[in-house]
């Protein structure tokens, strides 16, 4: 497996690691930036070229944390939003067909359920963010 260079903005250091993995700096334990420079290519550079590349690395950013969020958390969030939307639609149908008070209670109960589902998904994503750090 090819190794790539990762850059720590905190320590201004470079480390090698496998491609497409979340790497942490061995010194300061923060997530380090993937540079897409192969290890062999890095080793072939002169010290001046390495410093030039480091200056470029400072402009890179760590991948968006939403890319490293938990899939189950994201699915729960989507289910929550779908639930809230379906509750609104069904409450409108109930209000037209039968009783507006029952439709209102239906809507409130459905939205509260959706809020709990979304909140649970966010808790899972926050735990994933803590794990990633």
Secondary structure, DSSP 8 states (H G I E B T S, - for coil): --EEEEEETTTTEEEEEETT---B-TTT--B-EEEEEEHHHHHTS-HHHHHHHHHHHTT-----GGGGS-HHHHHHHHHHHHHHHHHHHHHHHHHHHS-HHHHHHHHHHHHHHHHHHHHHHHHHHHHHHHHH-
